[in-house]
Amino acid sequence: MERVSDQAAAREAADADATGVVEAAGHFRIYLGAAAGVGKTYAMLNEGHRRLVRGTDVVVGFVECHGRQLTEELIGGLQVIPRKEVDYRGSRLEEMDLDAVLARRPKVALVDELAHTNVPGSGRNAKRWQDVLDILAAGIDVITTVNIQHLESIADEVEHMTGAKVRERVPDWVVRKADQIELVDSSPEQLRRRMLHGNIYPKERASRALANFFRTDNLIALRELALRFLADETDEELLEHLRRHESNVVWETCERIMVAVTTVPGTDGLLRRAARMASRLKGELDVVHVAASDATRPGDLRSVEKLQQLTADVGARWHEIQDDDPARAIASFARRNQITQIVIGSSQRSRWQQLTGGGSRVKRVIDEAGALSIDVHVIALRKTSPAGPPGPGSTERPGLVRVMTSEESESPPAATGP
């Protein structure tokens, strides 16, 4: 009996430890979908019921059923805040009663359709996302829903792809403010079947929707936009976690490319080469310029400005670092930002400069990156010749030396140059 008690006590202690490291449910949760009908509202209401069973005070601030029977059935058992009725242009319309939700002060409010535009005169805010921010500011948790096409940064592209006007939009920063973003996914084929059976819109609208917005190509594109947005959010979350815990290990969850640029002629070609590599690898590109504390020459400043403009043109991110030790700065940036591949130009220093200045900077970058298992690409810089392009026998043709810094190769091959 005593042994059983000891085991029970050990289990309780383990449970207590686990509770301490598992974060509580998000204060602001968003269910994100590629299009109407994927099941966002259904998932939100299910979560409301789960929390209600656990004893949480949950209310329905506003849920739009669109005539879907299963959704209507899920509302049963949850307290619903009565809607506010508003007369607008001869019609009687209903909106969420923000003041009533705030006065009720539940622990959790379920609020559907984050991008919705409120009827003029129905309350203090023009947009539902503004209502949600007011509810959050009052200390009330919010669970809400939104479709990917309503994000401000994506809406124009969706209009271009689908030909449908996206009138209701929500700022990206509001969505990114969420503690948790849950993707509710569905294949285009499944969505079209649900539409055909009248499970999304009434059957009289289904044919028109299937021939327009709910075309297979549109749904595939919207799904990819939703997946990419969530992948970007997850990547940022991972980077923040690893920075917080000062991880010295690179997690290759995706390719993260950086290119180290200088004011040496030919660096613009290096940047373009890195941009092409990042594009082929479907990875983002970070451009890092390490400036010494005494780098004030006008020519250098002009070169840096041109590189900054080129960085913007290729869709990369520019980073300026002040450090008298470029190799150390490059490796440090790579570690903090979980870079998986570094692109640098071949050494332009003479043998004498290397001997008197602490060795080849390229070799030092390779050594520093090797400790982190980061691949390094050393690219020969294209030298500008006033006499035109180099001839067939010229040694100035661009080349690439790829150095794999891994456990299989403890030292860089001689082909990397001095």
N, C-alpha and C positions, 0 to 999 in steps of 0.2 A: 504493500500500500504506500509505503514511504517513497518507493522508487517511482510509482505512478505520479505522486504529488510533485516530485522533482522534475519529471518530464513535463507535466502541465505547467509548472512555473517557468521552465525553459522556453516552452512554446509561447507563453504570454510575454516573456521578455523579448523574444524574437519578433513577435507581432508588434510590440511597442516600438522596437527599433525600426521595423519596416514602415510603420506609420509616420515616424519622424522624417524619413527620407523621401516618401512619396508625396508629391505636391497635391494640394487640395484642388477640387474642380475649378475650372477657370471662372474668374469674376465676370468676364465678357467672352462669350463663346459664339462663334459664327458657323452655321452650316452653309457651305459653299457648293454650288452646283453649276454644271455647264449650261443648263436650260431648265425651263419649267417642266415639272413632271418627274424629275429624278428621285424625288422623295425627301426633300429638305424639310418641309413642314411636318411630314410624318415622323422623321427622325427627331425633330425638335420636340414634338408632343410626346414621343416615347421617352425622351430624356426627362421631360417634365414628370411623367408618371413614375419613372425610376426614382427621382428625387423625392417625390411625394411619399412613396412607399418607405423611404428612409427617414421620413419625418420632417422633410424640408417644407417650408411654407412657400408654395408655388401658385402663381395666378397666371391666367391668360390675359395679357394686355391687349393683344389683337392677333387673331388668326384668320386668314382668308382661306376658306375651304374650296372655293371655285366649283361647288356642287359635287365634290368628291366624297362619296359615302364613307369610305374608310377613314378619311380625315375627320369628318364630322363625328364619327363614332369615338375616335380617340379623344376628342374634347370632353366627352362624358367623364365625370369624376373629378374634373379640374374646375376650380373656381374661375369664372369668367368675369372680368371687369366690364360692366355695361358700357356700350359704345356711346359716343356723343353724336347726336343727330344734328345735321346742319342743312339749312336751306341754301341751295346754290343754283342760280339760274333756273328756277322753277322746279328743281328736283330735290328730293329728300335723300341726303347722302349720310353715310356713317363713317366716323373716324375713331381712332383710339382716343380715349379720354385720359390725357396725360395727367391732369390734376388729380383725377380719381385714382390712378395708379400710384402717384406720389403720396396721396393721403392714406391709401391702404397699407403702404410700406411693407410689401412681402419680402421674403428673402430672395426669391427669384421671380422675374417677370419674363414670360414668353411673348416675343414681339416679332411677328412675321414681316417679311418684305422690307428690308432695311432701306432700300432705295426709293420707297414710295413717296410721292409728292402729296402732301396734305391738301385738303380742300381749303381754298382761301377763306379765312375767317373762322376756321375750326379750332384754332389754338394759337399758342405763342410762336410756334415754329412753322416754317414752310416745308421742311423735310422730316421724314420719320427718323432718319439717322440723327437729327438734332434732338428729337424727343428721346432717343435712346441715350444720348450723351447726358441729357438732364437726369434720366433715371439712374444712370451709373454714378453721376455726381452726388446723388442722394444716398449712395451706399447700397443700392439694390443691384443684385446680379442680373444680367440680361443674357438670354439665349435668343438668337435671331437668325434670319436666313437671307441669302442674297445670291443672285446669279452672276456669273463672271462678266457678262456683257455690260453690267451696270457700273463696273469700276471705271472711274474717269479716264485712267490711262489706257484702257482697253476699248472703251465704247466706240471711238472713231474707227478703229480697225474693224470692229464687228459690223458697223454700218457699211464699211467698204466691202466686206466679204459677203454679207447677207442681203444688202440693199434695203434693210429695215432700219428705220429711225430709232435710235435709243434715246428716248426723251428723259427717262429717269436715271439719274447718276448719283453715285456716292463717291466722295473723295477717297483716294487710295489710303491716305493716312488713317482714316476712320477704320477701315478694314484691318490695316496693319496694327492698330491699337488693340485688337483682340488678344486675349491671353491664349485662346485656343481657336484654331480654324480647322474644322472637320470637313473633309471632302465627301460629298454624297455623290457617288459615281454610278453611271449607267451607260451601257453600250448604245450607240446610235440605233442599232437594230431593235433593241428592247424598247427604247423610247418611242420609236415609230410604231411598234406593235401596240404599245399602251395608248398612243394617240388614236390609232385606228379603232381600238375597242372602246373609245370614249372615256378612258380613265384619266385623261389630262384636261381636254376641252370637250364640250358637248359634241356629239357626232356630226351635227350640222356644220361645225367649224373645222372638223378634223381634216377633211379633204383639202381645204384651202391652206391649212397650216402645213400639211405634209408636202404640198407642192411649192411652198415658199420657205418660211423660216426653218421648218423641220426637215429640210432636205438632208440627205445623208452626208453630203460634203460639208454643209454648214455645221452639223452636229459633231462631225469629226474634228473640225477646226476649233469649235467652242470647247470641246473636251480637252484638246491639247492646250488651249489657253489656260484652262482651269488647272490642269496638271502642272504646267510650267510655273504658274503663279505660286502654287502651293510648294513646288520644289524649291523655288527661290526663297520662300519664307522659311522652309525647313533648313536650307543651307545656312541662312543667316543665324538661325537658332542654334545650329550645331557649332558654327564658328564662335558665337558668343559663349556657349558652354565650354568649349575647349580653351578659349582665352581665359575664362574665369578660373578654370582649373589648371592653367599654365601647362597645358599638354605639350610635351616635346616629341610627340608622335604624330606623323601626318596620316590622316584618315582619307583614303582614296575613295570617298563616296561619289566624287565627280572630279572631272579635270579642272584644275584652277591654274591658269598660265600667268606667269609674270615675265616681263622683259625689262632688263636694266638698260637704260639709255644714258648716253653722255652727249657732250657737244662736239664730239669727234665727227668729221665729215663721213657720211655714209650711214649714220645711225638711223636716219629716216627709213632707209631700206631694211634695216634690222627690224624696226618697228612694224613695217608692212609685212615682213616675213612672219613675225610672231602673230600678227592679226590673222593671217591666212591659216596658220597652224591652229590657232584657237577656234577659228570657224570650222575647220575640218573635224576638230575634236568635240565640237558643240560645247566649248567651254568659254568662260568669260576671261577677259584679258585685263591685267593690271600693269600699268606702265610706271616704273619706278625710276626717278632721277635722284641720285645722291649727289648733293652739292657740298663742297668743302666750305668751311667757314670763311675763306678768303676769296671765294669765287664771285668776283664783281666785275669782270671784264665785259664791256658792252657787247662784244661779239658773242660771248657765251649767252648773254641775256636774250639776244635776238634768236640764237639757235634754240634756246629753251622755249621761247614763245612759239616758234614754228613746230616744235615737237608737241607742245600742248595742243595746238590746233589740229595736228595730224591725229593725235590721240582721240580728240573729240570726233574727228571725221570717220575713224574706224570703229567708233562706238566703244572705246575702252575707257578705263578709269585712270586718271593721272594722280600720282603721289609724289610729293616733293619731300625729301628727307635731308636734314642737315647732319652731316657726319663726316669726319676726316678719315674714316676707315670704310670705304665702299663695300668691300667684301663682307665685313661684319654687318653692315647695315642691310645689305641684300639678304643675307641669311636670316637675320632677325625678322625682317618683314615677311619672308617666306614662312618662317615658323609660326608667327602670329596669325597669318592669314591662310594657313593650311594649303599653301601653294604645292602643287604636285609636279610642275615642270617649270624650270627657269631657262630663259633664253638670254644669252649674253653674246657680245661681239668678241672676236678674237683679240688677243692682246696687241696693243700698239706700242708697247714699251720696248726699248732696246734691251739687249742682254745686260749692259752696264747699269741701266736704270733698275732692272730687276735685282741685280746683285746688291746695289746700294739702297734700294727702297723696300727691301723685305720680300722679294720674290715676285713671281707673276700673280697679278690680281685674279686672273682667270683660274689659275690653279687653286688659289685660296678659296674662291667661290665654290669650286668643285669639291674641295675638301670639306668646307662648311656644310654644303648641301648633302654630301655623302653621309655625314653623321645623322642626317634627318631622313635618309633614303629618298631624296628628291632627285629626279632626273634633271640633267643639265644639257642644254643644246648650245654648242659653241659655233657661231656662224661667222664666217669670214666677211668682213665689211667690204662693200663695193666702193672702190676708190674712184673719185671723180677725175676724169681725164679730159683736158681741154681739146685734145686732138680727136675726140670722138670715141666710139666704142673700141675696146681692146681687140687686138687681132687674135687669130686662132692659137698662136703660141704664147699669148700673154699669160702671166701668172696672176693677173688682177681679176680673173673671172670669179664670180661669187661661188662659194662652196659651203658645205655644211659638215661639221664634225659633231657627231652625237655621242655624248659621254653618258653611259648609264652608271650612276653612282649607286651601286647595290652591294650586297655582301659577296656577290660572285666576283666583283672586281674591286679590290681594295685600293688600287692606285690607278689614276687616269692613264689611258694609253698615250704613247709618245706623240700621236697624231694631233693632239690638242695644241701643239706649238709651245713656244716659250712662255 
